[in-house]
Amino acid sequence: MESAPAAQPLEPQIIETLKTVYDPEIPVNIYELGLIYKVEVDAAGAVVVKMTLTSPNCPEAVTLPPSVETKLKAIPGVTSAKVDVVWEPTWTKDMMSEAAKLQLGVD
């Protein structure tokens, strides 16, 4: 994750917040699922998150990104939040954390 040095104190809070967002169809948070590709924070507290979804046909495509933005905007010090949904690289189960794989029983 890249960010301006002055914004680095926000990164742990941003990650912890991302870990509170779940895809309703999968009982693992979006961070551990590997859906978060990049978090950028500038010195003014503007946050840009590049994330993907498990599938382009994901029913949560309309609601999940705005939900992430709303939660990020609630963090003290965050002045704005934008989520860019990207499709490259394509998400695979290999992007999940070991904890997520264990929880879902995925090898």
ZADO-1210 file (C-alpha; in nm, 4 decimals, padded with zeros to 6 digits):
<atoms>
<atom x="00.0000" y="00.0000" z="00.0000" code="MET" pos="1"/>
<atom x="00.1313" y="00.3382" z="-00.0934" code="GLU" pos="2"/>
<atom x="00.0539" y="00.6612" z="00.0859" code="SER" pos="3"/>
<atom x="00.1978" y="00.9967" z="00.1747" code="ALA" pos="4"/>
<atom x="00.4092" y="00.9860" z="00.4931" code="PRO" pos="5"/>
<atom x="00.1745" y="01.2208" z="00.6804" code="ALA" pos="6"/>
<atom x="-00.1168" y="00.9903" z="00.6086" code="ALA" pos="7"/>
<atom x="00.0470" y="00.6706" z="00.7318" code="GLN" pos="8"/>
<atom x="-00.1193" y="00.6855" z="01.0762" code="PRO" pos="9"/>
<atom x="-00.4554" y="00.6433" z="00.8998" code="LEU" pos="10"/>
<atom x="-00.3587" y="00.3188" z="00.7264" code="GLU" pos="11"/>
<atom x="-00.4093" y="00.0863" z="01.0256" code="PRO" pos="12"/>
<atom x="-00.7520" y="00.2387" z="01.0912" code="GLN" pos="13"/>
<atom x="-00.8450" y="00.2054" z="00.7251" code="ILE" pos="14"/>
<atom x="-00.7438" y="-00.1607" z="00.7191" code="ILE" pos="15"/>
<atom x="-00.9311" y="-00.2310" z="01.0422" code="GLU" pos="16"/>
<atom x="-01.2380" y="-00.0631" z="00.8936" code="THR" pos="17"/>
<atom x="-01.2092" y="-00.2661" z="00.5725" code="LEU" pos="18"/>
<atom x="-01.2042" y="-00.5775" z="00.7892" code="LYS" pos="19"/>
<atom x="-01.5538" y="-00.4856" z="00.9160" code="THR" pos="20"/>
<atom x="-01.7061" y="-00.5043" z="00.5667" code="VAL" pos="21"/>
<atom x="-01.8416" y="-00.8404" z="00.4553" code="TYR" pos="22"/>
<atom x="-01.9768" y="-00.9725" z="00.1310" code="ASP" pos="23"/>
<atom x="-02.3186" y="-01.0945" z="00.2527" code="PRO" pos="24"/>
<atom x="-02.2769" y="-01.4208" z="00.0634" code="GLU" pos="25"/>
<atom x="-01.9375" y="-01.5077" z="00.2145" code="ILE" pos="26"/>
<atom x="-01.8698" y="-01.5044" z="00.5915" code="PRO" pos="27"/>
<atom x="-01.5233" y="-01.3468" z="00.5521" code="VAL" pos="28"/>
<atom x="-01.4411" y="-00.9766" z="00.5376" code="ASN" pos="29"/>
<atom x="-01.3420" y="-00.8155" z="00.2082" code="ILE" pos="30"/>
<atom x="-00.9839" y="-00.7513" z="00.3224" code="TYR" pos="31"/>
<atom x="-00.9147" y="-01.1148" z="00.4128" code="GLU" pos="32"/>
<atom x="-01.0917" y="-01.2275" z="00.0946" code="LEU" pos="33"/>
<atom x="-00.8251" y="-01.0401" z="-00.1005" code="GLY" pos="34"/>
<atom x="-01.0728" y="-00.8037" z="-00.2642" code="LEU" pos="35"/>
<atom x="-00.8710" y="-00.4954" z="-00.1642" code="ILE" pos="36"/>
<atom x="-00.5928" y="-00.4398" z="-00.4154" code="TYR" pos="37"/>
<atom x="-00.4608" y="-00.1003" z="-00.3089" code="LYS" pos="38"/>
<atom x="-00.5185" y="00.1708" z="-00.0496" code="VAL" pos="39"/>
<atom x="-00.3885" y="00.5207" z="-00.1130" code="GLU" pos="40"/>
<atom x="-00.4053" y="00.8018" z="00.1416" code="VAL" pos="41"/>
<atom x="-00.2826" y="01.1508" z="00.0675" code="ASP" pos="42"/>
<atom x="-00.1566" y="01.4076" z="00.3185" code="ALA" pos="43"/>
<atom x="-00.4987" y="01.5745" z="00.3263" code="ALA" pos="44"/>
<atom x="-00.6698" y="01.2502" z="00.4340" code="GLY" pos="45"/>
<atom x="-00.8261" y="01.1635" z="00.0993" code="ALA" pos="46"/>
<atom x="-00.8533" y="00.7857" z="00.0599" code="VAL" pos="47"/>
<atom x="-00.8763" y="00.5920" z="-00.2646" code="VAL" pos="48"/>
<atom x="-00.9317" y="00.2169" z="-00.2490" code="VAL" pos="49"/>
<atom x="-00.8917" y="-00.0067" z="-00.5499" code="LYS" pos="50"/>
<atom x="-01.0920" y="-00.3211" z="-00.4982" code="MET" pos="51"/>
<atom x="-01.2509" y="-00.5974" z="-00.6953" code="THR" pos="52"/>
<atom x="-01.5425" y="-00.8308" z="-00.6439" code="LEU" pos="53"/>
<atom x="-01.5478" y="-01.2076" z="-00.6546" code="THR" pos="54"/>
<atom x="-01.7319" y="-01.1907" z="-00.9871" code="SER" pos="55"/>
<atom x="-01.8454" y="-00.9219" z="-01.2314" code="PRO" pos="56"/>
<atom x="-02.1951" y="-01.0622" z="-01.1759" code="ASN" pos="57"/>
<atom x="-02.1711" y="-01.0189" z="-00.7987" code="CYS" pos="58"/>
<atom x="-02.5115" y="-00.9039" z="-00.6713" code="PRO" pos="59"/>
<atom x="-02.3327" y="-00.6760" z="-00.4238" code="GLU" pos="60"/>
<atom x="-02.1620" y="-00.4742" z="-00.7001" code="ALA" pos="61"/>
<atom x="-02.4105" y="-00.1909" z="-00.6517" code="VAL" pos="62"/>
<atom x="-02.4127" y="-00.1779" z="-00.2715" code="THR" pos="63"/>
<atom x="-02.0697" y="-00.2938" z="-00.1518" code="LEU" pos="64"/>
<atom x="-01.8480" y="-00.0099" z="-00.2879" code="PRO" pos="65"/>
<atom x="-02.0725" y="00.2697" z="-00.1493" code="PRO" pos="66"/>
<atom x="-02.0844" y="00.0861" z="00.1837" code="SER" pos="67"/>
<atom x="-01.7030" y="00.0796" z="00.1928" code="VAL" pos="68"/>
<atom x="-01.6898" y="00.4518" z="00.1124" code="GLU" pos="69"/>
<atom x="-01.9369" y="00.5350" z="00.3891" code="THR" pos="70"/>
<atom x="-01.7391" y="00.3384" z="00.6487" code="LYS" pos="71"/>
<atom x="-01.4089" y="00.4964" z="00.5409" code="LEU" pos="72"/>
<atom x="-01.5538" y="00.8491" z="00.5550" code="LYS" pos="73"/>
<atom x="-01.6493" y="00.7858" z="00.9190" code="ALA" pos="74"/>
<atom x="-01.2823" y="00.7443" z="01.0212" code="ILE" pos="75"/>
<atom x="-01.1526" y="01.0559" z="01.1990" code="PRO" pos="76"/>
<atom x="-00.8962" y="01.2226" z="00.9738" code="GLY" pos="77"/>
<atom x="-01.0382" y="01.0871" z="00.6490" code="VAL" pos="78"/>
<atom x="-01.1536" y="01.3849" z="00.4416" code="THR" pos="79"/>
<atom x="-01.2915" y="01.1884" z="00.1480" code="SER" pos="80"/>
<atom x="-01.3161" y="00.8287" z="00.0337" code="ALA" pos="81"/>
<atom x="-01.3486" y="00.6843" z="-00.3125" code="LYS" pos="82"/>
<atom x="-01.3708" y="00.3207" z="-00.4143" code="VAL" pos="83"/>
<atom x="-01.2627" y="00.2231" z="-00.7632" code="ASP" pos="84"/>
<atom x="-01.3834" y="-00.1233" z="-00.8639" code="VAL" pos="85"/>
<atom x="-01.1283" y="-00.2860" z="-01.0922" code="VAL" pos="86"/>
<atom x="-01.1324" y="-00.6199" z="-01.2715" code="TRP" pos="87"/>
<atom x="-00.7598" y="-00.6646" z="-01.3327" code="GLU" pos="88"/>
<atom x="-00.6099" y="-00.8757" z="-01.2024" code="PRO" pos="89"/>
<atom x="-00.9034" y="-01.1111" z="-01.1887" code="THR" pos="90"/>
<atom x="-00.9789" y="-01.2228" z="-00.8331" code="TRP" pos="91"/>
<atom x="-00.9070" y="-01.5859" z="-00.7506" code="THR" pos="92"/>
<atom x="-00.9231" y="-01.7878" z="-00.4302" code="LYS" pos="93"/>
<atom x="-00.5431" y="-01.7677" z="-00.4165" code="ASP" pos="94"/>
<atom x="-00.5778" y="-01.4007" z="-00.3170" code="MET" pos="95"/>
<atom x="-00.7466" y="-01.4904" z="00.0112" code="MET" pos="96"/>
<atom x="-00.5484" y="-01.4780" z="00.3332" code="SER" pos="97"/>
<atom x="-00.4591" y="-01.8072" z="00.4993" code="GLU" pos="98"/>
<atom x="-00.7138" y="-01.7272" z="00.7733" code="ALA" pos="99"/>
<atom x="-00.9884" y="-01.6802" z="00.5144" code="ALA" pos="100"/>
<atom x="-00.8959" y="-02.0041" z="00.3398" code="LYS" pos="101"/>
<atom x="-00.9087" y="-02.1924" z="00.6705" code="LEU" pos="102"/>
<atom x="-01.2421" y="-02.0355" z="00.7622" code="GLN" pos="103"/>
<atom x="-01.3948" y="-02.1297" z="00.4263" code="LEU" pos="104"/>
<atom x="-01.2250" y="-02.4683" z="00.4007" code="GLY" pos="105"/>
<atom x="-01.0418" y="-02.3723" z="00.0808" code="VAL" pos="106"/>
<atom x="-00.7016" y="-02.5152" z="-00.0095" code="ASP" pos="107"/>
</atoms>
